[in-house]
Amino acid sequence: MHLCALCNEAIEPVQIQFGEVKKLAGEYWHLDCYAEYFEEALEEV
């Protein structure tokens, strides 16, 4: 089981599958948590 780096909520595999979560530098982030913490949204390339 993975936890969000900011909110520590459990991350389900389906969230990763549907792009609701990203793995960055070995940490998992909900997209909203990432945007809140870094004050910028992740963009798909």
MARNUNU-410844 format. One record per atom (N, C-alpha, C, O, CB): x, y, z; residue in one letter. Coordinates in pm, whole numbers, plus 50000, padded with zeros to 5 digits. Glycine has a CB too. Layout:
<recs>
XYZA;...
</recs>
This chain:
<recs>
500844988250000M;500005000050000M;500895012550000M;501905013250070M;499045000050122M;500485022249921H;501225034749912H;500445045649983H;499225045049993H;501485038549765H;501175055750033L;500555067250099L;500975080050028L;502085080949976L;500945067850248L;500085089750025C;500395102749967C;501455109550053C;501385109050175C;499115111649955C;502425115849989A;503515122450060A;503035134150146A;503695137550244A;504545127249961A;501925140350111L;501445151950186L;500365148050288L;500515150850407L;500895162450092L;499305141750243C;498165139350332C;498205125750402C;497415123250493C;496875140450254C;499105117050360N;499255103650418N;498035094750403N;497885085050477N;499595104850563N;497145097950310E;496005089350282E;496445077950191E;497345079450108E;494835097450217E;495805066650208A;496115054950126A;495825057849980A;494835064349946A;495325042750174A;496695052849894I;496525054149750I;496205040449694I;496955030849712I;497815060249682I;495085039749626E;494625027249567E;495235025549427E;495475035449358E;493075026849559E;495505013249386P;496055010949252P;495215017049140P;495755021549039P;496194996149228P;493895017349158V;493025023049054V;493275038049040V;493105043548930V;491545020349087V;493655044949147Q;493965059149139Q;495215061449053Q;495275071048976Q;494175065149280Q;496185052649065I;497395053548984I;497045050548838I;497495057448747I;498495043749035I;496235040348818Q;495835036148683Q;495125047248608Q;495345048948488Q;494945023848690Q;494265054848675F;493485065248609F;494125079048619F;493475089148588F;492105065748668F;495395079748660G;496125092348658G;495745102148767G;496005114148754G;495925098848529G;495145097448876E;494775106148987E;495945108049083E;495885116449174E;493575100549061E;496995100349063V;498165100349151V;499405099749063V;499405093148958V;498125088449253V;500465106549105K;501735105749034K;502835101549130K;502795104749249K;502075119348968K;503815094349077K;504985090549155K;506135099549111K;506515099748994K;505345075349135K;506675106949206L;507785116149180L;508875113949283L;508615114449403L;507295130849181L;510065111549237A;511225109549325A;510935098849432A;511335100249547A;511615122749393A;510225088349391G;509945077349482G;508785079749576G;508485071149659G;511145074549561G;508115091249566E;506975094349652E;505705095249568E;505735099549453E;507205107549729E;504605091149627Y;503315091949560Y;502585104549606Y;502575107749725Y;502455079349587Y;501975111449511W;501255123849539W;499885123549473W;499775120149355W;502055136049490W;498825127249549H;497545130549485H;497805143349406H;498575151749452H;496355132249590H;497195145049292L;497425156849210L;497055169649285L;497755179649273L;496625156049081L;495975169249362D;495565181049439D;496575184249549D;496865195949573D;494185178749501D;497105174249614C;498105176349719C;499375182349661C;499975191449720C;498425163149792C;499795177349545Y;500975182749480Y;500775197549447Y;501645205749475Y;501305174849352Y;499625200749390A;499335214649352A;499305223549476A;499785234949471A;498005215549277A;498745218649585E;498675226549708E;500065228849766E;500395240049805E;497785219449812E;500885218549771Y;502205219549834Y;503185227849751Y;503895236349805Y;502775205649855Y;503225225449622F;504195232249536F;503625244549467F;504345251549396F;504715222649434F;502335247149487E;501655258549426E;501745258349273E;501825268849209E;502225271449479E;501725246249218E;501685244549073E;501095230949041E;501255221349116E;503115246049010E;500415230248931A;499775217748890A;500735209548805A;501565215048732A;498475220548813A;500605196448815L;501365187548727L;500725187648591L;499495187148579L;501435173148785L;501525188248488E;501015188148352E;501415175248284E;502535170348302E;501525200348272E;500505169748206E;500815157948127E;501625162148005E;501305172147940E;499505150548084E;502665154547975V;503505157747859V;503205148047748V;503815148847641V;505005157147896V;
</recs>
